[in-house]
Amino acid sequence: MKSVIKLLTKRNFKISVAESCTGGMLASHITSISGSSKVFDLGFITYSNQAKIKILKVSRNIINRYGAVSHECCAAMVNNLSKISKANINVSITGIAGPNGGTKQKPVGLVYIGIKKGKKSLINKYYFKGKKRKIIQKATVKKALNLILRIAK
């Protein structure tokens, strides 16, 4: 975790996050480290569809057509976050942490993490199978931190 803050500080990068299923856990992890105020810009917890639409300007059509847990929604979240924050690195997370809410098409443990640096954005799909809510959330944050380290280099 300290390595993320160290790298972002060294690169003089700011970071912003928009979280859904992790409920602010990524922002909390980042800001728990001394020195994070130099790099952390802002964080949104857009848990409801309404929050995604109102705050992050995700199109209602995207949510109606693909769902809040989708590649398309995650991409809209990270792209719109980057317009709001102007940070160097923007991260979006949407998924189903469970234990309820999953379907055959979108099971519990399905998570999308979007990361954008400059014009380059990457949307990754993960499936944390057979795990409990807290474990899915922690695994998602760990993946996001690894992606941040990779993209910030």
N, CA and C atoms as a LAMMPS dump frame, in Angstrom:
ITEM: TIMESTEP
0
ITEM: NUMBER OF ATOMS
459
ITEM: BOX BOUNDS ff ff ff
-5.0000000000000000e+02 5.0000000000000000e+02
-5.0000000000000000e+02 5.0000000000000000e+02
-5.0000000000000000e+02 5.0000000000000000e+02
ITEM: ATOMS id mol type element x y z
1 1 1 N 0.815 -1.189 0
2 1 2 C 0 0 0
3 1 3 C 0.863 1.26 0
4 2 1 N 1.881 1.256 0.844
5 2 2 C 2.783 2.406 0.89
6 2 3 C 3.463 2.607 -0.452
7 3 1 N 3.696 1.509 -1.172
8 3 2 C 4.354 1.596 -2.477
9 3 3 C 3.494 2.365 -3.48
10 4 1 N 2.183 2.279 -3.359
11 4 2 C 1.278 3.028 -4.239
12 4 3 C 1.438 4.521 -3.977
13 5 1 N 1.399 4.913 -2.707
14 5 2 C 1.537 6.326 -2.33
15 5 3 C 2.903 6.843 -2.765
16 6 1 N 3.927 6.038 -2.516
17 6 2 C 5.293 6.408 -2.871
18 6 3 C 5.42 6.657 -4.38
19 7 1 N 4.89 5.724 -5.175
20 7 2 C 4.985 5.834 -6.629
21 7 3 C 4.188 7.033 -7.151
22 8 1 N 2.977 7.21 -6.658
23 8 2 C 2.148 8.332 -7.096
24 8 3 C 2.801 9.669 -6.718
25 9 1 N 3.392 9.715 -5.534
26 9 2 C 4.085 10.931 -5.084
27 9 3 C 5.289 11.214 -5.983
28 10 1 N 6.079 10.176 -6.238
29 10 2 C 7.268 10.302 -7.084
30 10 3 C 6.9 10.796 -8.48
31 11 1 N 5.796 10.27 -9.016
32 11 2 C 5.354 10.644 -10.369
33 11 3 C 4.558 11.955 -10.372
34 12 1 N 4.284 12.47 -9.169
35 12 2 C 3.484 13.687 -9.009
36 12 3 C 2.078 13.504 -9.593
37 13 1 N 1.508 12.314 -9.339
38 13 2 C 0.179 11.964 -9.838
39 13 3 C -0.873 12.152 -8.767
40 14 1 N -2.05 12.536 -9.204
41 14 2 C -3.238 12.564 -8.345
42 14 3 C -4.112 11.387 -8.744
43 15 1 N -4.877 10.864 -7.773
44 15 2 C -5.762 9.74 -8.032
45 15 3 C -7.159 10.049 -7.506
46 16 1 N -8.159 9.58 -8.234
47 16 2 C -9.555 9.683 -7.811
48 16 3 C -10.216 8.333 -8.018
49 17 1 N -11.224 8.045 -7.193
50 17 2 C -11.902 6.754 -7.282
51 17 3 C -13.423 6.925 -7.25
52 18 1 N -14.099 6.01 -7.929
53 18 2 C -15.559 5.912 -7.879
54 18 3 C -15.869 4.448 -7.589
55 19 1 N -16.406 4.211 -6.398
56 19 2 C -16.624 2.837 -5.953
57 19 3 C -18.104 2.529 -5.785
58 20 1 N -18.431 1.276 -6.05
59 20 2 C -19.774 0.804 -5.776
60 20 3 C -19.693 -0.336 -4.762
61 21 1 N -19.428 -1.553 -5.207
62 21 2 C -19.491 -2.723 -4.314
63 21 3 C -18.446 -2.723 -3.199
64 22 1 N -17.41 -1.926 -3.306
65 22 2 C -16.394 -1.865 -2.246
66 22 3 C -16.718 -0.789 -1.209
67 23 1 N -17.731 0.007 -1.467
68 23 2 C -18.237 0.955 -0.479
69 23 3 C -17.219 1.905 0.132
70 24 1 N -16.22 2.289 -0.619
71 24 2 C -15.228 3.232 -0.102
72 24 3 C -13.97 2.578 0.448
73 25 1 N -13.903 1.259 0.347
74 25 2 C -12.757 0.538 0.898
75 25 3 C -11.444 0.912 0.201
76 26 1 N -11.492 1.137 -1.115
77 26 2 C -10.268 1.523 -1.832
78 26 3 C -9.804 2.9 -1.361
79 27 1 N -10.724 3.845 -1.298
80 27 2 C -10.373 5.195 -0.821
81 27 3 C -9.837 5.129 0.606
82 28 1 N -10.468 4.315 1.426
83 28 2 C -10.04 4.157 2.812
84 28 3 C -8.624 3.588 2.894
85 29 1 N -8.328 2.583 2.085
86 29 2 C -6.988 1.992 2.071
87 29 3 C -5.936 3.027 1.671
88 30 1 N -6.257 3.785 0.644
89 30 2 C -5.295 4.783 0.161
90 30 3 C -5.08 5.871 1.218
91 31 1 N -6.179 6.387 1.765
92 31 2 C -6.063 7.515 2.7
93 31 3 C -5.611 7.099 4.096
94 32 1 N -5.501 5.806 4.353
95 32 2 C -5.001 5.351 5.659
96 32 3 C -3.487 5.501 5.761
97 33 1 N -2.851 5.79 4.639
98 33 2 C -1.395 5.927 4.6
99 33 3 C -0.998 7.396 4.726
100 34 1 N -0.065 7.654 5.621
101 34 2 C 0.458 9.006 5.794
102 34 3 C 1.079 9.48 4.478
103 35 1 N 0.751 10.692 4.096
104 35 2 C 1.269 11.233 2.842
105 35 3 C 0.282 11.121 1.696
106 36 1 N -0.823 10.437 1.945
107 36 2 C -1.813 10.241 0.876
108 36 3 C -2.468 11.549 0.442
109 37 1 N -2.44 12.556 1.308
110 37 2 C -3.054 13.844 0.95
111 37 3 C -2.352 14.496 -0.241
112 38 1 N -1.12 14.098 -0.502
113 38 2 C -0.391 14.623 -1.661
114 38 3 C -0.913 14.042 -2.969
115 39 1 N -1.542 12.855 -2.895
116 39 2 C -1.936 12.165 -4.125
117 39 3 C -3.44 11.916 -4.276
118 40 1 N -4.171 11.848 -3.172
119 40 2 C -5.595 11.509 -3.263
120 40 3 C -6.416 12.756 -3.53
121 41 1 N -7.157 12.753 -4.638
122 41 2 C -7.962 13.903 -5.021
123 41 3 C -9.382 13.784 -4.476
124 42 1 N -10.121 12.784 -4.945
125 42 2 C -11.489 12.634 -4.466
126 42 3 C -11.97 11.209 -4.632
127 43 1 N -13.02 10.899 -3.885
128 43 2 C -13.623 9.579 -3.964
129 43 3 C -15.125 9.679 -3.87
130 44 1 N -15.805 8.927 -4.712
131 44 2 C -17.261 8.822 -4.679
132 44 3 C -17.644 7.395 -4.361
133 45 1 N -18.664 7.242 -3.542
134 45 2 C -19.274 5.929 -3.365
135 45 3 C -20.631 6.031 -4.054
136 46 1 N -20.673 5.559 -5.289
137 46 2 C -21.903 5.61 -6.076
138 46 3 C -22.519 4.213 -6.043
139 47 1 N -23.114 3.918 -4.914
140 47 2 C -23.624 2.574 -4.641
141 47 3 C -24.904 2.283 -5.409
142 48 1 N -25.798 3.239 -5.452
143 48 2 C -27.075 3.025 -6.148
144 48 3 C -26.956 3.402 -7.619
145 49 1 N -27.885 2.875 -8.412
146 49 2 C -27.933 3.247 -9.827
147 49 3 C -28.171 4.743 -9.954
148 50 1 N -29.029 5.273 -9.082
149 50 2 C -29.353 6.693 -9.098
150 50 3 C -28.098 7.544 -8.881
151 51 1 N -27.245 7.128 -7.97
152 51 2 C -25.996 7.856 -7.707
153 51 3 C -25.067 7.795 -8.921
154 52 1 N -25.015 6.646 -9.566
155 52 2 C -24.184 6.514 -10.768
156 52 3 C -24.683 7.474 -11.848
157 53 1 N -25.994 7.568 -11.98
158 53 2 C -26.605 8.444 -12.988
159 53 3 C -26.418 9.91 -12.617
160 54 1 N -26.732 10.262 -11.371
161 54 2 C -26.696 11.671 -10.936
162 54 3 C -25.284 12.231 -10.778
163 55 1 N -24.433 11.499 -10.093
164 55 2 C -23.101 12.009 -9.766
165 55 3 C -22.103 11.772 -10.896
166 56 1 N -22.082 10.539 -11.406
167 56 2 C -21.088 10.205 -12.43
168 56 3 C -21.613 10.353 -13.857
169 57 1 N -22.877 10.749 -13.978
170 57 2 C -23.485 10.974 -15.303
171 57 3 C -23.434 9.731 -16.189
172 58 1 N -23.572 8.542 -15.544
173 58 2 C -23.696 7.312 -16.326
174 58 3 C -25.079 7.358 -16.97
175 59 1 N -25.145 7.081 -18.233
176 59 2 C -26.408 7.122 -18.96
177 59 3 C -27.384 6.081 -18.403
178 60 1 N -28.617 6.499 -18.21
179 60 2 C -29.682 5.589 -17.762
180 60 3 C -29.818 4.428 -18.751
181 61 1 N -29.588 4.722 -20.04
182 61 2 C -29.664 3.684 -21.078
183 61 3 C -28.636 2.584 -20.86
184 62 1 N -27.428 2.969 -20.431
185 62 2 C -26.381 1.972 -20.157
186 62 3 C -26.835 1.052 -19.03
187 63 1 N -27.348 1.643 -17.962
188 63 2 C -27.779 0.835 -16.816
189 63 3 C -28.974 -0.046 -17.184
190 64 1 N -29.928 0.501 -17.929
191 64 2 C -31.101 -0.287 -18.337
192 64 3 C -30.727 -1.412 -19.297
193 65 1 N -29.805 -1.136 -20.2
194 65 2 C -29.451 -2.131 -21.229
195 65 3 C -28.449 -3.177 -20.74
196 66 1 N -27.407 -2.727 -20.028
197 66 2 C -26.315 -3.633 -19.635
198 66 3 C -26.28 -3.945 -18.141
199 67 1 N -26.891 -3.078 -17.335
200 67 2 C -26.846 -3.24 -15.884
201 67 3 C -25.715 -2.439 -15.266
202 68 1 N -25.833 -2.217 -13.963
203 68 2 C -24.808 -1.451 -13.245
204 68 3 C -23.512 -2.244 -13.131
205 69 1 N -23.625 -3.559 -13.147
206 69 2 C -22.439 -4.418 -13.095
207 69 3 C -22.173 -4.888 -14.523
208 70 1 N -21.422 -4.068 -15.248
209 70 2 C -21.125 -4.37 -16.649
210 70 3 C -19.877 -3.61 -17.077
211 71 1 N -19.282 -4.095 -18.138
212 71 2 C -18.123 -3.436 -18.747
213 71 3 C -18.499 -2.002 -19.119
214 72 1 N -19.676 -1.854 -19.717
215 72 2 C -20.129 -0.549 -20.202
216 72 3 C -20.317 0.456 -19.066
217 73 1 N -20.926 0.016 -17.962
218 73 2 C -21.143 0.907 -16.823
219 73 3 C -19.81 1.284 -16.18
220 74 1 N -18.937 0.324 -16.015
221 74 2 C -17.622 0.576 -15.412
222 74 3 C -16.834 1.576 -16.252
223 75 1 N -16.908 1.421 -17.572
224 75 2 C -16.213 2.34 -18.484
225 75 3 C -16.785 3.749 -18.366
226 76 1 N -18.111 3.856 -18.333
227 76 2 C -18.743 5.175 -18.199
228 76 3 C -18.365 5.807 -16.858
229 77 1 N -18.323 4.991 -15.806
230 77 2 C -17.954 5.494 -14.481
231 77 3 C -16.553 6.097 -14.5
232 78 1 N -15.585 5.372 -15.029
233 78 2 C -14.192 5.849 -14.99
234 78 3 C -13.985 7.026 -15.943
235 79 1 N -14.619 6.981 -17.113
236 79 2 C -14.466 8.084 -18.075
237 79 3 C -15.078 9.37 -17.543
238 80 1 N -16.253 9.27 -16.938
239 80 2 C -16.913 10.466 -16.405
240 80 3 C -16.221 10.967 -15.137
241 81 1 N -15.7 10.049 -14.329
242 81 2 C -14.928 10.444 -13.148
243 81 3 C -13.722 11.28 -13.576
244 82 1 N -13.072 10.867 -14.647
245 82 2 C -11.874 11.592 -15.105
246 82 3 C -12.22 13.016 -15.546
247 83 1 N -13.42 13.227 -16.032
248 83 2 C -13.859 14.579 -16.423
249 83 3 C -14.132 15.443 -15.192
250 84 1 N -14.654 14.813 -14.14
251 84 2 C -14.974 15.538 -12.902
252 84 3 C -13.698 15.872 -12.133
253 85 1 N -12.822 14.892 -11.976
254 85 2 C -11.684 15.041 -11.063
255 85 3 C -10.446 15.66 -11.689
256 86 1 N -10.229 15.404 -12.938
257 86 2 C -9.006 15.851 -13.624
258 86 3 C -7.743 15.225 -13.014
259 87 1 N -7.912 14.137 -12.259
260 87 2 C -6.752 13.436 -11.689
261 87 3 C -6.001 12.714 -12.805
262 88 1 N -4.738 12.379 -12.546
263 88 2 C -3.925 11.647 -13.531
264 88 3 C -4.402 10.209 -13.673
265 89 1 N -4.818 9.629 -12.542
266 89 2 C -5.298 8.246 -12.54
267 89 3 C -6.672 8.223 -11.898
268 90 1 N -7.611 7.579 -12.601
269 90 2 C -8.983 7.44 -12.108
270 90 3 C -9.328 5.96 -12.082
271 91 1 N -10.045 5.562 -11.051
272 91 2 C -10.396 4.16 -10.878
273 91 3 C -11.893 4.043 -10.603
274 92 1 N -12.538 3.083 -11.28
275 92 2 C -13.943 2.801 -10.985
276 92 3 C -14.095 1.324 -10.655
277 93 1 N -15.021 1.051 -9.742
278 93 2 C -15.28 -0.328 -9.323
279 93 3 C -16.786 -0.538 -9.261
280 94 1 N -17.261 -1.619 -9.888
281 94 2 C -18.654 -2.013 -9.785
282 94 3 C -18.717 -3.537 -9.793
283 95 1 N -19.58 -4.091 -8.967
284 95 2 C -19.647 -5.547 -8.902
285 95 3 C -20.718 -6.035 -7.945
286 96 1 N -20.714 -7.343 -7.732
287 96 2 C -21.675 -7.98 -6.835
288 96 3 C -20.888 -8.68 -5.733
289 97 1 N -20.899 -8.074 -4.545
290 97 2 C -20.122 -8.619 -3.423
291 97 3 C -20.888 -9.696 -2.655
292 98 1 N -22.216 -9.768 -2.859
293 98 2 C -23.008 -10.815 -2.229
294 98 3 C -23.307 -10.557 -0.77
295 99 1 N -23.813 -11.51 -0.076
296 99 2 C -24.061 -12.883 -0.534
297 99 3 C -25.273 -13 -1.467
298 100 1 N -26.106 -11.952 -1.538
299 100 2 C -27.268 -11.969 -2.424
300 100 3 C -27.024 -11.069 -3.619
301 101 1 N -27.969 -11.09 -4.554
302 101 2 C -27.922 -10.176 -5.689
303 101 3 C -27.356 -10.766 -6.964
304 102 1 N -26.806 -11.949 -6.887
305 102 2 C -26.234 -12.571 -8.074
306 102 3 C -27.279 -13.29 -8.916
307 103 1 N -26.957 -13.467 -10.178
308 103 2 C -27.782 -14.247 -11.103
309 103 3 C -26.865 -15.211 -11.84
310 104 1 N -27.445 -16.051 -12.69
311 104 2 C -26.617 -16.961 -13.491
312 104 3 C -25.681 -16.196 -14.406
313 105 1 N -26.21 -15.119 -15.016
314 105 2 C -25.41 -14.309 -15.929
315 105 3 C -24.4 -13.432 -15.185
316 106 1 N -24.811 -12.971 -14.01
317 106 2 C -23.951 -12.111 -13.197
318 106 3 C -23.916 -12.64 -11.767
319 107 1 N -23.037 -13.598 -11.526
320 107 2 C -22.982 -14.231 -10.204
321 107 3 C -22.299 -13.363 -9.143
322 108 1 N -22.563 -13.69 -7.893
323 108 2 C -21.856 -13.056 -6.784
324 108 3 C -20.36 -13.278 -7.022
325 109 1 N -19.582 -12.223 -6.851
326 109 2 C -18.14 -12.307 -7.08
327 109 3 C -17.708 -11.685 -8.396
328 110 1 N -18.678 -11.321 -9.253
329 110 2 C -18.353 -10.659 -10.511
330 110 3 C -18.048 -9.19 -10.234
331 111 1 N -16.877 -8.742 -10.669
332 111 2 C -16.445 -7.37 -10.412
333 111 3 C -15.755 -6.805 -11.657
334 112 1 N -16.027 -5.55 -11.924
335 112 2 C -15.323 -4.82 -12.981
336 112 3 C -14.521 -3.695 -12.332
337 113 1 N -13.274 -3.574 -12.752
338 113 2 C -12.425 -2.473 -12.287
339 113 3 C -11.961 -1.712 -13.522
340 114 1 N -12.266 -0.426 -13.528
341 114 2 C -11.824 0.434 -14.62
342 114 3 C -10.71 1.338 -14.131
343 115 1 N -9.729 1.547 -14.969
344 115 2 C -8.636 2.442 -14.604
345 115 3 C -8.287 3.281 -15.832
346 116 1 N -8.108 4.554 -15.6
347 116 2 C -7.827 5.478 -16.705
348 116 3 C -6.663 6.377 -16.342
349 117 1 N -5.72 6.439 -17.255
350 117 2 C -4.564 7.341 -17.114
351 117 3 C -4.433 8.071 -18.44
352 118 1 N -4.622 9.372 -18.398
353 118 2 C -4.614 10.145 -19.632
354 118 3 C -5.75 9.695 -20.533
355 119 1 N -5.437 9.388 -21.774
356 119 2 C -6.454 8.938 -22.715
357 119 3 C -6.631 7.421 -22.698
358 120 1 N -5.721 6.735 -22.016
359 120 2 C -5.735 5.271 -21.996
360 120 3 C -6.622 4.754 -20.856
361 121 1 N -7.621 3.949 -21.224
362 121 2 C -8.419 3.334 -20.161
363 121 3 C -8.498 1.83 -20.378
364 122 1 N -8.634 1.152 -19.267
365 122 2 C -8.619 -0.302 -19.236
366 122 3 C -9.747 -0.754 -18.323
367 123 1 N -10.579 -1.659 -18.808
368 123 2 C -11.661 -2.203 -17.988
369 123 3 C -11.377 -3.697 -17.821
370 124 1 N -11.207 -4.123 -16.575
371 124 2 C -10.908 -5.525 -16.278
372 124 3 C -12.087 -6.191 -15.595
373 125 1 N -12.347 -7.417 -15.997
374 125 2 C -13.432 -8.211 -15.421
375 125 3 C -12.807 -9.306 -14.554
376 126 1 N -13.3 -9.432 -13.337
377 126 2 C -12.808 -10.459 -12.418
378 126 3 C -13.986 -11.247 -11.868
379 127 1 N -13.704 -12.479 -11.495
380 127 2 C -14.725 -13.301 -10.86
381 127 3 C -14.098 -13.978 -9.648
382 128 1 N -14.485 -13.499 -8.471
383 128 2 C -13.995 -14.062 -7.216
384 128 3 C -15.006 -15.107 -6.764
385 129 1 N -14.791 -16.322 -7.192
386 129 2 C -15.749 -17.418 -7.014
387 129 3 C -15.768 -17.955 -5.586
388 130 1 N -16.981 -18.207 -5.107
389 130 2 C -17.16 -18.884 -3.826
390 130 3 C -16.582 -18.166 -2.635
391 131 1 N -16.566 -16.858 -2.676
392 131 2 C -16.002 -16.088 -1.57
393 131 3 C -17.085 -15.292 -0.845
394 132 1 N -16.805 -14.948 0.385
395 132 2 C -17.729 -14.145 1.19
396 132 3 C -17.569 -12.663 0.844
397 133 1 N -18.596 -11.886 1.182
398 133 2 C -18.663 -10.46 0.852
399 133 3 C -17.372 -9.699 1.153
400 134 1 N -16.924 -9.769 2.41
401 134 2 C -15.733 -9.03 2.841
402 134 3 C -14.506 -9.47 2.035
403 135 1 N -14.417 -10.756 1.755
404 135 2 C -13.274 -11.293 1.009
405 135 3 C -13.308 -10.793 -0.435
406 136 1 N -14.503 -10.749 -1.031
407 136 2 C -14.654 -10.227 -2.391
408 136 3 C -14.25 -8.756 -2.431
409 137 1 N -14.697 -7.996 -1.437
410 137 2 C -14.348 -6.573 -1.384
411 137 3 C -12.841 -6.383 -1.236
412 138 1 N -12.228 -7.132 -0.323
413 138 2 C -10.785 -7.004 -0.103
414 138 3 C -9.989 -7.436 -1.33
415 139 1 N -10.417 -8.509 -1.983
416 139 2 C -9.734 -8.995 -3.189
417 139 3 C -9.842 -7.967 -4.312
418 140 1 N -10.993 -7.297 -4.403
419 140 2 C -11.202 -6.261 -5.412
420 140 3 C -10.256 -5.09 -5.174
421 141 1 N -10.149 -4.653 -3.932
422 141 2 C -9.253 -3.538 -3.584
423 141 3 C -7.804 -3.918 -3.896
424 142 1 N -7.415 -5.139 -3.569
425 142 2 C -6.052 -5.604 -3.842
426 142 3 C -5.765 -5.575 -5.347
427 143 1 N -6.715 -6.055 -6.15
428 143 2 C -6.556 -6.027 -7.614
429 143 3 C -6.431 -4.582 -8.1
430 144 1 N -7.277 -3.702 -7.565
431 144 2 C -7.257 -2.29 -7.982
432 144 3 C -5.898 -1.658 -7.655
433 145 1 N -5.383 -1.935 -6.47
434 145 2 C -4.083 -1.372 -6.067
435 145 3 C -2.968 -1.875 -6.989
436 146 1 N -3.027 -3.146 -7.361
437 146 2 C -2.035 -3.71 -8.299
438 146 3 C -2.128 -3.048 -9.666
439 147 1 N -3.352 -2.794 -10.117
440 147 2 C -3.541 -2.11 -11.406
441 147 3 C -2.993 -0.68 -11.349
442 148 1 N -3.224 -0.018 -10.228
443 148 2 C -2.72 1.348 -10.046
444 148 3 C -1.19 1.34 -10.131
445 149 1 N -0.555 0.407 -9.447
446 149 2 C 0.918 0.301 -9.487
447 149 3 C 1.411 0.08 -10.902
448 150 1 N 0.716 -0.8 -11.64
449 150 2 C 1.116 -1.099 -13.017
450 150 3 C 0.968 0.1 -13.944
451 151 1 N -0.155 0.762 -13.85
452 151 2 C -0.435 1.863 -14.784
453 151 3 C 0.326 3.135 -14.43
454 152 1 N 0.697 3.289 -13.165
455 152 2 C 1.385 4.522 -12.722
456 152 3 C 2.869 4.528 -13.069
457 153 1 N 3.415 3.37 -13.383
458 153 2 C 4.871 3.277 -13.658
459 153 3 C 5.276 4.001 -14.91
